């Protein structure tokens, strides 16, 4: 093993990529602030029990763990939304807030298949809000944020976990069994999902509806097809909610940027309602993911309904590059060199240009040749007799 190598799933970000990352971050910050969101930053290190001892516990193998000096087990932040739910339930004076963040989360899963274990995210949380209008606003803002990063042809794939939950509760499945079926469907393992359902005593009507889930994808016409597959009240309520969200989004002008997917495979225990993923064809995984998670704060002692989303900034960089939308790298506006003994005059000149808002470079070598190969709109040489433009 070479000390020059990094562990699998983590990477250095080089200057050009870093500049693009900062540019995207600045764009998103402006968008967040313009919509009245306030910044928050959760601690990067937390107790293991915070995530293992709650109802929505994260698998221990997904967490980077280490031991504190007092022997207690610590973890690197494994989930941004749970961290902010903890803050909202234990530290915010009011249950209603709109927050945004830029942070890393860490996933100790196997790094095979191009997976990353250090995930750089931007995201928003709308705390204390309920209803279709809040959900529609969040979806619309997610689309705006994807566009704000510079991405073209963005689509938001929208579903509702209540539809799948409604189908599965007809079988009398426990939450754990329902989650196992959901995971099988998400892995395209229909045979295992059907085996689990038959073992729970599912009838043919339910099996037919579950088999149809992958086909329930498209525009608003999906709602009628989905409604004919079940009489379950929970599933039908989820469809009614999606229809309200669709109407609002259409009224706001976002209809062409949204499609509906009732077979979406997000966690049935983590999410409580609407779920969505931001997609661009250049990347084979969502660049944005979100939904409604009304019960997450319950684990920390307070009920706070919430909806939000996170943007994977590394995936955004990949998509921008593949779309040919990387912003140009800025060159210096002014480059200055000097002769020995004129360092003070050169420094004064540089500071004057900086005060004018110009990007500057001051050569570390003496003489006019020091600026050969330096890209700048203007170049100056400072001698003891004054400055001259080259």
N, C-alpha and C positions, 0 to 999 in steps of 0.2 A: 504493500500500500504506500502510495506517494503522499507526502505532506502537501504536495501541490494540488491534490484533488479534493473535491468537496464530497460530502455524503450524498447519496442518491436523493433526488427530489428537492434539492436546494441549489441555488445558483447565484452568482454575482451579477449585478446589473451594471453594465459598463456605461461610460459617459454619455454616448449618444442615446441609448435606451433610457438612461436616467433623466436626461433632459426632456424626452418625450413624456415620461412618467410624470414629471413635475408640471409639464404643460397641461396634461390631462387633469391632474389634480387641481390646478388653478382654475380650469374651466368648470369643473364640478363644484368647487368651492363657491364660485360666483353664482352658479345655479342654485345651490343649497341655500346660500344666504339670501338670494333674491326671493325665495319662497318662504322665508321666515324660520328656517331651521337653525338650531343652536348647536355648536360643536360640543362633543364629548369624547373622552379618551379613557377607556377602561384599563385597569392594571394588566400588564403583560403576564404576571405570575399570580396564580390563585391556588387555593387549597384544592387538592384532589377531590375531597368530599363535596365541594361545591357542585361538581359535575357528576359524581358517581352516586351521591346519596339523595338524588331528587327523582321525581316521577319520570321526567324526561331525561334520564341518565344517559350519558354518552358512553359507548363501549370503551372499556379501559385500554384496549389495544390501539385505540385511535388517539390516545393522549401521550404527549411527551412528559414523562414523570421524573422527578428527582427529589432528593430529601433535604429538608431545611436543617439548620444547625440544631434545632430542638427535636429532630427525628420525625417531624410531621411531613407527610407526602405533599409535594407541590406539583403543579402542572403549568406548562406554557399555555396561554390562552387558546383553548380549542374551539371556541364558538363565540362570535361577536354578539349575536342577538341574545344569547343567554346571559352574557356579561352585562349587557345593557338592561336586560330585564331585572337582573340582581340590583343594579344601581337604581332603577326606577322604583323598585319595591322597598328598598332599604334606605335610600339617601335623598331622593327628590321630594321636595315638600308637597308638590301637587302631582296627582296622577296623570294629568294631561300635559303632554309636551311633544314637541317635534324636534328630533335630534339628528345630527349627522356625524359621521366619523370617518377617519382614515386610520386603519390599523392592520396589523398582521395577525392571522390566526395560524395555528400549527396543527397539522394532521399527521400522526405517526403511522398512517396506513402504508402499506407497501408502495414504493415509488415506481413500480413497473408501469409500462404502457404510457410513459410520458407524464405521469401524474406528478404534481408538485406537492411538497409537504409544507412549504412556507407560502402562505396565500396572502397576497397583498390586496386589501379590500377597501372600497369606499362604500358607504351605505347610509340609509336613512331609516329611522324608526318613528312611527306616528303612534304615540301612546295615549290611551284614554279615548280612542275613537272607535265607533262601530258603524256598521251600515254600508249599503251599496255605494253611496256617494263617496264615502271615505275610500273604499276599495277602488272605485273608478279613478278618483284623483291620484291615488298611489300608482296605479297602472299607467295613467297618462304621464305622470312625472317620471316614471321609469323609462318610458319611451323618449321623453325629452332629454333625460340624462344620457342615454345611449347616443342620441344624435349629438349632444353637446360634446362628447368625447371625440367626435369626428367620424364616427361610424356611419356607413351608408346601408340602406336596405335592411333596417332593423325590424324584426318581428317579435311580438310578445305572445308567447304561447300560454294561454290562460285556462285553468281548470278549477275544480273545487273538490276538496277531499270528502266533502259530505256525500257526494254521489257514490263514490266507491264504498264509503263507510255504510251507507244505506243498503247497498246491495249485499254487503258481507254480514250485516247484523241480522238479515233474514235467516242466516245459517246458524245463529247462536254462537258465533265465534267469540273467543276472548280477545282482548286487545292484542295480546301477544300473537295469537293465531292469525288475526286479521293482518297484523304487520308482516307476518311470514308470507301470507298470500300476496300482499302488496309487493314485497321484495321479489317474489317469484315472477309476478307479472312484469315488474320493472326490468328483470333480467331476461325477459322474453321466454321464460320457462313456463309455458302454459300447462304442460303436462303435470308439473309438480303442483301448480296452483289448483288444477282440477282435482288432483289426488287429495289435497288438503280439504277442499270444499266437500268432496264426496264423503270423506271421512267424518266431516262434521254434520253430515246429513242434508246437504244442500239439494234442493229440488231441481228439476230440469229447467224450470223458468229462470231460476237464479244462475245456474250454470250457463245458460244461453246468454244472459245479460253480461256476465263476466267475460265470456268469450268475445262478446261484441265490443268490449272496452277499447281495444286498440283501433277500432274503426271509427270511433266517435271523435272525429277530428275534422275541423273545418270552420265554416262560418256559422252564423246564427241558426242555420238549418239543422245543426247538430242537436239543438234543444228538443225539437219535436221527435227526432229519432230516438233520443235517449229517453224521453218521457214514455214512449210506447213500450219500453223494455221492462218497466217496473211500476208497481203501485206503492212502493215504500215511501212513507211520508218524508223521511230524512232526505232521500235521494231527490224527490220532487221539490223539496224546499231548496236544495242546492241549485237545481235547475232554475227555479224562479228567481233566486238571487242573481245567478249569472245573466238571466235575461234583463234584470234591472241594470246591472253593470254594463251590459252591451248597449242598452238604450242610452245611458248617460255618455258612454264613450263615443257613440255615434253622434250624439248632439254636440259633443266637444270637438268632433272632427278627427277622431283617432281610429275609426272603424277599420280602415285599410291597413293599419299597423298591428292588428290583433287577430289571432285565430284562437279557436277554442279546442281544448283537448281534455276529454273526460277520463282518459286512461292514464293521465299523468301520474308518475310514480313517486311522488314525494311522501315523506313519512306521515302516517296517519295519526301518530301520537303527538308529534311536534307541531304539526299544522292543525288548525281548527276550522278553516274555511277556504277562502280563495287562495289559489297558488298560481305562480306564473314564472316563466323563464324567458330571458332575453336571448334571441338567436340571431346570428349572422351566418351566411352559408360558408364563409371562409374558415370557420372554426367548428370543429366537431363536438363541441360541448357548450353549454350556456355561458355567455359572458356576464349574465345577470340572473339572479335568482331571488325569489321573494314569496311573500304570502302573508296570510293572517295567522297569528299565533296568540289567541286570546288567553290561553291558560299557562303560558310560560312563567309569568311573574308569580302565579299561584305558588310555585315551588319555593319562592322566597318570602311568602307570607302576605302577599297582597294581590288581589285580583285587578289586573290592568289590561283591558283589551288592547290589542296592538296589531299593526300591519306595517310592513316595511320591505326593504330589499337591499341586497348587497351586489356590488359590481366587482368582478375579478379583474384587477387592473393589468395583470400580466397577460390575461387572455385578450384584453382590449388592445394591448400593444401588438400582439400577434395578428389580430384581425386588421388593425390599421396598416401594418406592414403589407399584409397580403392584399389589401384593397388599394395599396398605393397611396394611402392618405397620411403617411407620416409627415409631420410639419418639418419644414426646412430647418437645418441647423444654423443658428445665427452666427455671423462673422462679426468681428469687432467693427465698431463705427470708426474708431480712431486707434492708430498704433503710434507709439512714441519711442524714439531711441535718443541717446545723448552721447556726448563725449565725456571723458573722465574730467571731473571737476565741475560738471554742470548738472549733477544729480538733483540738487535742490530745485533748479529751474524746471527740470523735466517733471519732477514730482508736482510742482505747482500747476504746470500745464495739464497734467493728467487729472488733478483734482478739479480744475476748472471744467474740463469736459464731463467729468462725472456729475458735477453739479448741474450741468445742462441735460442730464439724463442719457448720456451716451455710454455705450459699452466700450471699454478701453483695454488696451494692452500696453504695458511698459516693458520694453526689452530689458533683459538682465545683462546683456553684453553691450560693449561700447561700440560706437561707430555706426555709419549708415548701413553697413552690410548686415547688421543685427536684424533688420526688418525684411531681409530676403526670405521669401517663402511665407511671410506672415500675411494672412488675408485680412484686409481692412479697407473701408471706404476711403479713408484719408490717412496719410502717414506724415509724421513730423520728425525732424532732427533738431535737437536742442544743443547748441554750442554755447561757449562762454559769451559769445556776442549776441545771443538771442536764438529764436526758433525759426526754422524755415520749413515750408511745406514741400514734401518730396513728390 
